Amino acid sequence: MLAGFAPVSSFAQDGSCTCATAYNGVNPIGSLGSVNGDVMISQVAGYGPAQAGGALDFGSRVVVGAKGSASVQVGGCNVSVPANSTLDISRVENKICLNVLGSEHTAQTGNSGGITNNKPLWIFLGLAGGAGILAATQDNDNGHAVSD
């Protein structure tokens, strides 16, 4: 398994939560409040464009690009997700852990001559698409491929 595709819950530690709230047993556990610009969301089916009001559950990941932002409401947590960052949602004991990563480690560079470098976005989309194709073609344990 590639480290980039490990379950989100495997990265959770109680002290690393940007915000933690009690889990009351209700699913979905939260939703996207606002979505602006380059924002993707991963759920069971893979990555796709995020939409305001979209449901969130354990394992959800919100990825915000260089020209994006989002807000998330989960229990008592209202978390802003700035440009160039990721929000992971996991369970730590009986709590929901929201963890924002990346924005504090990202250096902004000036735009030279109006040229925008979208290479990281295309790499990300290529990896996400490859993971989706891999998931769709996996054996369903009855000896036949999905396409049979």
C-alpha positions in Angstrom: 0.0 0.0 0.0 1.3 3.5 -0.8 1.7 5.8 2.2 -0.3 8.5 0.4 -3.4 6.2 0.3 -3.3 4.9 3.9 -6.5 5.3 5.9 -6.8 8.7 7.4 -7.4 7.2 10.9 -3.9 5.7 10.8 -2.5 9.2 11.1 -4.6 10.4 14.0 -3.2 11.0 17.4 -5.1 12.7 20.2 -2.6 15.6 20.5 -2.6 16.4 16.8 -6.3 17.4 16.5 -6.9 20.9 15.3 -10.3 20.5 16.8 -11.9 17.5 18.7 -15.5 17.0 19.4 -17.6 14.1 21.0 -18.9 11.4 18.6 -22.6 10.9 19.2 -23.1 7.9 16.9 -24.8 9.8 14.1 -23.6 9.5 10.5 -22.8 11.5 8.5 -20.8 13.3 11.2 -20.6 16.7 9.6 -20.7 18.8 6.4 -18.8 21.2 4.2 -20.0 24.8 5.0 -18.4 26.8 2.2 -16.3 25.8 -0.8 -14.3 28.4 -2.8 -12.0 27.6 -5.7 -9.8 24.5 -5.9 -11.3 22.1 -3.3 -11.5 18.3 -3.6 -12.9 15.7 -1.2 -12.2 12.0 -0.7 -14.7 9.6 0.5 -15.4 5.9 -0.1 -15.7 6.4 -3.9 -12.5 8.4 -4.2 -11.7 12.0 -4.9 -14.1 14.5 -6.5 -15.0 18.1 -6.5 -16.2 19.4 -3.2 -19.6 21.1 -2.9 -21.1 23.2 -0.1 -23.4 21.0 2.1 -21.5 17.8 1.1 -21.6 15.1 3.8 -18.5 14.2 5.8 -17.7 11.0 7.7 -14.8 9.3 9.3 -12.0 9.0 6.7 -13.1 12.0 4.8 -10.3 14.2 3.5 -10.7 17.8 2.2 -7.8 18.9 -0.1 -7.6 22.7 -0.8 -5.5 23.9 -3.7 -3.5 27.1 -4.1 -6.5 29.2 -5.1 -9.1 27.7 -2.7 -10.6 27.6 0.8 -13.3 25.7 2.6 -15.1 25.5 5.9 -16.2 22.4 7.7 -18.7 21.9 10.5 -18.5 18.7 12.6 -20.2 18.6 16.0 -18.9 21.5 18.0 -16.1 22.2 15.5 -16.2 24.9 12.9 -12.9 24.7 11.1 -11.5 26.9 8.2 -9.3 25.1 5.7 -7.0 27.6 4.0 -5.3 27.4 0.6 -2.6 24.7 0.2 -3.8 22.6 3.1 -5.6 19.3 3.9 -8.2 18.5 6.5 -8.4 14.9 7.7 -11.3 13.5 9.8 -10.6 10.5 12.0 -11.8 8.9 15.2 -9.7 8.9 18.4 -11.4 6.8 21.1 -14.9 8.3 21.3 -14.0 11.7 19.8 -14.0 13.1 16.3 -10.6 14.5 15.4 -10.3 17.2 12.7 -6.7 17.9 11.7 -5.6 20.6 9.3 -2.2 20.0 7.7 0.0 21.8 5.3 -0.8 25.5 5.3 1.9 26.4 7.8 4.5 24.5 5.7 3.7 26.0 2.4 5.8 28.9 0.9 4.1 31.1 -1.6 6.0 32.2 -4.7 5.2 35.2 -6.9 3.4 34.6 -10.2 5.9 35.4 -12.9 4.4 36.9 -16.1 0.9 35.6 -15.5 2.0 32.0 -15.9 0.4 29.6 -13.4 2.0 26.2 -12.6 -0.7 23.6 -12.3 1.7 20.6 -12.3 1.0 19.6 -8.6 -2.8 19.6 -9.3 -2.3 17.4 -12.4 -0.1 15.0 -10.5 -2.7 14.8 -7.7 -5.5 14.3 -10.2 -3.5 11.6 -12.0 -2.8 9.7 -8.7 -6.5 10.0 -7.6 -7.6 8.8 -11.1 -5.2 5.9 -10.9 -6.4 4.9 -7.5 -10.0 5.0 -8.7 -9.2 2.7 -11.7 -7.4 0.3 -9.4 -10.3 0.2 -7.0 -12.8 -0.4 -9.8 -10.8 -3.3 -11.3 -10.1 -5.2 -8.1 -11.3 -8.8 -7.8 -14.6 -9.0 -5.8 -13.5 -12.3 -4.2 -15.7 -14.6 -6.3 -13.0 -15.5 -8.8 -14.2 -13.1 -11.5 -13.0 -9.6 -12.2 -15.4 -6.7 -12.0 -15.5 -6.5 -15.8 -16.6 -10.2 -16.2 
